[in-house]
Amino acid sequence: MKHPILPLESLDEGNASSLDKGLRLLTAVILDRGQVNLSTLADELAIPQSTARRLMSTFQKHGFVLRAERGRYVPGGMLRKLGLAIDEHELLRRVARPCVRRCAAELRATVHLGILVSGMVTYLIKEHAGTQAGFSREGGALEAYCSGVGKVLLAQLPYKQIKEYLSEGPFIALTANTITEPRALLRELKRVSRQGFSIDDGEFSDDIFCVAVPLELATGFSQVAGLSVTLQCRPSSREVVTYADALRRCAAEIRSRIA
């Protein structure tokens, strides 16, 4: 059985080569989680057995791995500590903000990055250019059913979780355009999933129109995410596609930075 590993790079320096071997071996142990013994992992990675044992001894000394039965190793306590030290929201803010800022400048509008927390949209990033939409703030929360980014986030959930969310309906109408009935909202979420973007046509506020797209995060992030552009006039159908395409380019750039 082959295991996903870091790509092998051509390195000339001895120290860099040892680091490369060590990182690939540690990655294999983390992904394998003790299913395969060290000798097999070393063979798959083309690392000499003696080198693999030396590296594993160092990892064990510093708490990165623990020895299990029959030459197998599992992730150690240091990796868990390092994992706990990572604030994924702050990580996403730092990595994505330059991309979101450039997108806002391109569109001359307000662009948000939002995640779904307990059924609510939480705005992690807000960048604006041109006329600023003032209803939102970073760290603020908004109901998901009545916003463009909220519908994109809901549409990414497993069907069981969508049904659980809809069970809380009917929802409160904020405007005459707000979708309040669970069945109607489910149809809307299916449409969002098919077309790859959502709109908020005066559903949260009469004078606001939003276009939103999903943001696929790397494995390890616990929430679904999305990007939206907020406008204060209704765009044409062609302009909606243009906005969605710009947001998708931004999402692809962010995804490439965190992959």
C-alpha positions as CSV (number, residue, x, y, z in Angstrom):
1,M,0.0,0.0,0.0
2,K,1.4,3.4,-1.0
3,H,1.1,6.4,1.2
4,P,0.8,10.1,0.3
5,I,4.1,11.8,0.8
6,L,5.8,15.1,0.3
7,P,7.3,15.5,-3.2
8,L,10.9,14.5,-3.4
9,E,13.0,17.5,-4.5
10,S,16.5,17.4,-6.0
11,L,18.7,18.9,-3.3
12,D,22.5,19.1,-3.5
13,E,23.3,20.2,0.0
14,G,23.7,17.3,2.5
15,N,21.9,19.1,5.3
16,A,19.0,20.0,3.0
17,S,18.8,16.5,1.8
18,S,18.6,15.1,5.3
19,L,15.9,17.6,6.1
20,D,14.0,16.6,3.0
21,K,14.2,12.9,4.0
22,G,13.2,13.7,7.6
23,L,10.2,15.7,6.6
24,R,9.0,13.1,4.1
25,L,9.4,10.4,6.7
26,L,7.6,12.3,9.4
27,T,4.8,13.1,7.0
28,A,4.4,9.4,6.1
29,V,4.2,8.5,9.8
30,I,1.6,11.1,10.5
31,L,-0.6,10.0,7.5
32,D,0.1,6.3,8.2
33,R,-0.7,6.4,11.9
34,G,1.1,3.2,12.8
35,Q,-0.4,0.9,10.2
36,V,2.9,0.1,8.4
37,N,6.3,-0.6,10.0
38,L,9.3,1.7,9.6
39,S,11.2,-0.6,7.2
40,T,8.3,-0.6,4.7
41,L,7.9,3.2,4.9
42,A,11.6,3.7,4.4
43,D,11.5,1.5,1.3
44,E,8.5,3.3,-0.1
45,L,10.3,6.6,0.4
46,A,13.7,5.3,-1.0
47,I,15.3,6.2,2.3
48,P,18.1,3.9,3.6
49,Q,17.0,1.8,6.6
50,S,19.9,3.2,8.8
51,T,18.9,6.8,8.0
52,A,15.2,6.1,8.7
53,R,16.1,4.6,12.1
54,R,18.4,7.6,13.0
55,L,15.7,10.1,11.9
56,M,13.0,8.3,13.8
57,S,15.2,8.2,17.0
58,T,15.5,12.0,16.7
59,F,11.8,12.5,16.2
60,Q,11.1,10.3,19.2
61,K,13.5,12.1,21.4
62,H,11.8,15.4,20.7
63,G,8.3,14.0,21.1
64,F,7.2,14.2,17.5
65,V,6.5,10.4,17.3
66,L,5.8,7.6,19.7
67,R,7.0,4.0,19.2
68,A,4.2,1.5,18.9
69,E,4.4,-2.3,18.5
70,R,6.7,-4.1,16.0
71,G,8.6,-1.1,14.6
72,R,5.5,1.0,14.0
73,Y,5.4,4.7,15.0
74,V,2.5,7.1,15.7
75,P,2.3,10.9,16.0
76,G,3.6,12.1,19.3
77,G,2.5,14.7,21.9
78,M,4.5,17.5,20.4
79,L,2.5,17.3,17.2
80,R,-0.7,17.6,19.1
81,K,0.7,20.6,21.0
82,L,1.7,22.3,17.8
83,G,-1.8,21.6,16.4
84,L,-3.5,23.2,19.4
85,A,-1.2,26.2,19.0
86,I,-2.6,26.9,15.5
87,D,-5.6,29.3,15.3
88,E,-7.1,28.3,12.0
89,H,-9.2,31.5,11.8
90,E,-6.1,33.7,12.3
91,L,-4.2,31.6,9.8
92,L,-6.9,32.0,7.2
93,R,-7.1,35.7,7.8
94,R,-3.3,36.2,7.3
95,V,-3.1,34.1,4.2
96,A,-6.2,35.2,2.5
97,R,-6.3,39.0,3.3
98,P,-3.9,40.1,0.5
99,C,-6.0,38.1,-2.0
100,V,-9.3,39.5,-0.8
101,R,-7.9,43.1,-0.8
102,R,-6.8,42.7,-4.4
103,C,-10.2,41.3,-5.4
104,A,-12.0,44.3,-3.7
105,A,-9.7,46.7,-5.6
106,E,-10.4,44.9,-8.8
107,L,-14.2,45.0,-8.3
108,R,-14.2,48.4,-6.6
109,A,-16.6,47.0,-4.0
110,T,-16.7,45.4,-0.6
111,V,-15.5,41.7,-0.5
112,H,-16.0,39.5,2.5
113,L,-14.6,36.1,3.5
114,G,-17.0,34.3,5.7
115,I,-17.2,30.9,7.5
116,L,-20.2,29.1,9.0
117,V,-20.1,28.8,12.8
118,S,-23.2,27.3,14.6
119,G,-25.4,28.0,11.7
120,M,-24.3,31.7,11.4
121,V,-22.1,33.5,9.0
122,T,-19.0,34.9,10.7
123,Y,-17.0,37.4,8.8
124,L,-13.3,36.8,9.0
125,I,-12.2,39.4,6.5
126,K,-13.8,42.6,5.1
127,E,-12.0,44.6,2.5
128,H,-13.5,47.4,0.5
129,A,-12.8,49.8,-2.3
130,G,-15.1,52.5,-3.6
131,T,-18.4,52.8,-1.8
132,Q,-18.3,50.9,1.5
133,A,-21.2,48.8,2.6
134,G,-21.5,49.5,6.3
135,F,-23.7,46.7,7.6
136,S,-20.9,44.2,8.4
137,R,-17.7,44.1,10.4
138,E,-14.9,41.6,10.9
139,G,-15.8,39.2,13.6
140,G,-19.5,40.0,13.2
141,A,-22.2,37.4,12.6
142,L,-25.2,37.3,10.3
143,E,-28.0,34.8,9.7
144,A,-27.0,32.4,6.9
145,Y,-30.4,31.9,5.2
146,C,-30.8,35.6,4.1
147,S,-27.3,36.3,2.7
148,G,-25.4,35.4,-0.4
149,V,-22.3,34.0,1.4
150,G,-24.6,32.3,3.9
151,K,-26.4,30.3,1.2
152,V,-23.0,29.4,-0.4
153,L,-21.9,28.1,3.0
154,L,-25.1,26.1,3.7
155,A,-25.0,24.6,0.2
156,Q,-21.6,23.0,1.0
157,L,-22.9,21.1,4.1
158,P,-23.8,17.4,4.0
159,Y,-27.5,16.9,3.3
160,K,-28.1,15.8,6.9
161,Q,-26.8,19.0,8.3
162,I,-28.8,21.1,5.8
163,K,-32.0,19.3,6.9
164,E,-31.1,20.0,10.5
165,Y,-30.6,23.7,9.7
166,L,-33.9,23.9,7.8
167,S,-35.7,22.2,10.7
168,E,-35.4,25.5,12.5
169,G,-37.6,27.3,9.9
170,P,-39.7,29.0,8.9
171,F,-37.3,31.9,9.2
172,I,-37.9,35.6,9.9
173,A,-38.5,37.8,6.8
174,L,-36.1,40.8,6.8
175,T,-37.4,42.1,3.5
176,A,-40.1,41.1,1.0
177,N,-37.5,39.1,-0.8
178,T,-36.2,37.0,2.1
179,I,-36.7,33.3,1.6
180,T,-38.3,32.1,4.8
181,E,-39.9,28.7,4.0
182,P,-37.6,25.6,4.4
183,R,-38.7,23.9,1.2
184,A,-38.0,27.1,-0.8
185,L,-34.7,27.5,0.8
186,L,-33.7,23.9,0.1
187,R,-34.6,24.5,-3.6
188,E,-32.4,27.6,-3.5
189,L,-29.5,25.7,-2.0
190,K,-29.7,23.0,-4.6
191,R,-29.6,25.7,-7.3
192,V,-26.6,27.3,-5.6
193,S,-24.8,24.0,-5.6
194,R,-25.5,23.4,-9.3
195,Q,-24.5,26.8,-10.5
196,G,-21.5,27.3,-8.2
197,F,-22.5,30.7,-6.9
198,S,-25.4,32.4,-5.0
199,I,-27.0,35.8,-4.9
200,D,-28.7,37.9,-2.3
201,D,-31.2,40.0,-4.2
202,G,-32.4,42.3,-1.4
203,E,-33.0,39.4,1.0
204,F,-31.0,40.9,3.9
205,S,-31.6,44.6,3.1
206,D,-33.6,46.2,0.3
207,D,-30.6,48.2,-0.9
208,I,-28.0,45.5,-1.0
209,F,-27.2,42.9,-3.7
210,C,-24.5,40.2,-3.1
211,V,-22.8,37.6,-5.2
212,A,-21.0,34.7,-3.4
213,V,-18.9,31.7,-4.3
214,P,-17.6,28.8,-2.2
215,L,-14.0,28.8,-1.0
216,E,-12.6,25.2,-0.7
217,L,-10.2,25.0,2.2
218,A,-7.3,22.6,2.6
219,T,-7.7,19.4,4.6
220,G,-7.6,20.2,8.3
221,F,-9.8,23.3,8.3
222,S,-12.9,22.6,10.3
223,Q,-15.4,25.0,8.7
224,V,-16.7,25.7,5.2
225,A,-15.9,29.1,3.8
226,G,-17.1,31.5,1.1
227,L,-16.3,34.8,-0.6
228,S,-18.9,37.5,-1.4
229,V,-19.0,40.9,-3.1
230,T,-21.5,43.4,-1.7
231,L,-23.1,45.9,-4.1
232,Q,-25.5,48.7,-3.7
233,C,-27.2,48.3,-7.0
234,R,-28.6,45.3,-8.9
235,P,-26.2,44.1,-11.6
236,S,-27.2,42.6,-14.9
237,S,-27.0,38.8,-15.4
238,R,-23.8,39.2,-17.3
239,E,-22.3,41.3,-14.5
240,V,-23.3,38.7,-12.0
241,V,-21.2,36.1,-13.9
242,T,-18.3,38.6,-14.1
243,Y,-18.4,39.1,-10.3
244,A,-18.6,35.4,-9.7
245,D,-15.6,34.7,-11.9
246,A,-13.5,37.3,-10.1
247,L,-14.4,35.8,-6.8
248,R,-13.6,32.3,-8.1
249,R,-10.1,33.6,-9.1
250,C,-9.6,35.0,-5.6
251,A,-10.8,31.7,-4.1
252,A,-8.3,29.7,-6.3
253,E,-5.5,32.0,-5.3
254,I,-6.3,31.5,-1.6
255,R,-6.6,27.8,-2.1
256,S,-3.2,27.6,-3.7
257,R,-1.6,29.5,-0.7
258,I,-3.0,27.1,1.9
259,A,-2.9,23.8,0.0
